[in-house]
Amino acid sequence: MRVGIGADHGGFLMKEQLVRKLAEEGYEVIDFGNMVHDPDDDYPDFAIPLARAVATGYVERGILLCGSGVGASVAANKVSGARAALCHDDYSSRQGVEDDDMNILCLGGRTTGIEVAWDCVRNFINARFSGAARHNRRLEKVKQLEQSVVAR
C-alpha cells in the first residue's frame, strides 16, 4: 500500500517517527513534507497536496499531522474526494474507514502520544470500507454535496 504523510511544525517530529514505523512495516511512504522543522510553516501547504494525492488515487491513504490535527483536517476536507477526520483512538480510526470510507487520518502531534498515534495508524491502514447499503447511501449524499458546492 502506498501511504502519503504530511505535517507542519506541530506534527513534524511525530511524522518522522511514523514514517520510520510505516517503512519498517513494508509500506511505501510518500512524504509530502515538511522535510525540515520550520516553526513558520503552514499546514495547508502539506494538507492540500496530500489530500489531492489521495483524491486522485496517487496514494491509497493519507496521514496528516499538525499541532492539534484540527487545521490539517479542515484543510484536507476542502478537497473534493478527501474524507479526513481527526482521531484520538483506534476505534474511530478503524470505524471511520469501515463506515464512512475515511481516506485521511489526522492526528495532533502535540495532543497524541506516539504509541496511541501508531495504534490509530495501524487500525486506519488495515481497515476496509464495509460497502454496506446504509454506508453507501450516506457516502453518496456526501458526494452529492461535494458536487453541488459552487466555488467562490
Residue pairs with C-beta under 8 A, 6 or more apart in sequence:
1 27
1 28
1 60
1 61
1 125
2 27
2 28
2 29
2 30
2 58
2 59
2 60
3 22
3 27
3 28
3 29
3 30
3 59
3 60
3 61
3 62
3 63
3 125
4 29
4 30
4 31
4 32
4 50
4 53
4 54
4 58
4 59
4 61
4 62
4 63
5 15
5 18
5 19
5 22
5 29
5 30
5 31
5 32
5 50
5 62
5 63
5 64
5 65
6 15
6 31
6 32
6 33
6 34
6 46
6 47
6 49
6 50
6 62
6 63
6 64
6 65
6 72
7 14
7 15
7 33
7 34
7 43
7 46
7 64
7 65
7 66
7 72
7 109
8 34
8 41
8 42
8 43
8 45
8 46
8 65
8 66
8 67
8 71
8 72
9 34
9 37
9 38
9 39
9 40
9 41
9 67
10 43
10 65
10 66
10 67
10 68
10 108
10 109
10 110
11 64
11 65
11 66
11 67
11 69
11 72
11 107
11 108
11 109
11 110
12 34
12 37
12 65
12 109
13 37
13 109
14 65
14 107
14 109
14 112
14 114
14 117
15 31
15 63
15 65
15 109
17 114
18 63
18 65
18 114
18 117
18 118
18 121
19 29
19 31
21 118
21 121
22 29
22 121
23 29
27 125
30 53
30 58
30 59
32 46
32 49
32 50
32 53
33 45
33 46
34 41
34 45
34 46
43 64
43 66
43 71
43 72
43 75
44 71
44 75
46 64
46 72
47 64
47 66
47 71
47 72
47 75
47 76
48 75
48 76
48 78
48 79
50 59
50 62
50 64
50 76
50 104
51 62
51 64
51 75
51 76
51 77
51 78
51 79
51 82
51 84
51 104
52 58
52 79
52 82
53 59
53 62
54 60
54 61
54 62
54 79
54 81
54 82
54 103
54 104
55 79
55 80
55 81
55 82
55 103
56 81
60 103
61 103
61 104
61 105
61 124
61 125
62 76
62 82
62 84
62 103
62 104
62 105
63 104
63 105
63 106
63 107
63 121
63 124
64 72
64 73
64 76
64 84
64 104
64 105
64 106
64 107
65 72
65 106
65 107
65 108
65 109
66 72
66 106
66 108
66 109
67 108
67 109
67 110
67 111
68 86
68 108
68 110
68 111
69 86
69 106
69 107
69 108
69 109
69 111
69 112
70 86
70 106
70 108
72 84
72 86
72 106
73 84
73 85
73 86
73 104
73 106
76 82
76 84
76 104
76 106
77 83
77 84
80 146
80 147
81 146
82 103
82 104
83 100
83 101
83 102
83 103
83 104
83 142
84 102
84 103
84 104
84 105
84 106
85 92
85 96
85 100
85 102
85 104
85 105
85 106
86 106
86 107
86 108
87 93
87 96
87 105
87 106
87 107
87 120
87 124
88 108
88 111
88 112
88 116
88 120
89 116
89 119
89 120
90 116
90 119
90 120
90 122
90 123
91 123
92 120
93 105
93 119
93 120
93 121
93 123
93 124
93 127
94 123
94 124
94 126
94 127
95 127
96 102
96 105
96 124
96 127
97 103
97 124
97 127
97 128
97 129
98 127
98 128
98 129
98 130
98 135
99 130
99 132
99 135
100 135
100 138
100 139
101 129
101 135
101 139
102 124
105 120
105 121
105 124
107 117
107 120
107 121
112 120
129 135
